[in-house]
Amino acid sequence: MVLLANIPIFSAIPAQVYGFASVVALTLLGNGAGNLASASMANPVVVIILSMIVGAIFGWVSEKVAGLLAGSGHGAHAKA
């Protein structure tokens, strides 16, 4: 992971650690080591990628709703 940090797209080492840890944890907890090559929901990598995408969408929607609730009504960012 540290060697990959020299490539700009992989430069966020904490994100790499989180991704690696989540794949390994789900693989070990779910006994999914045999499913790492399958393109199904039994593959821990597929599950984690989908959960990160859904989480990002929820975060984006939360930001938009907070902006609307802040009072401007035009989707502005929430003020602290």
JOGIQUI-V254923 format. One line per field, one symbol per residue. psi: psi as a letter, one per 40 degrees, with the letter a starting at -180 (. if undefined). A space follows every 10 residues. Layout:
psi->???
This chain:
psi->dddeeehddf egdddddddd ddddddddde ffdeeeeigi eehddddddd dddddddddd ddddddddee ddeefiiih.
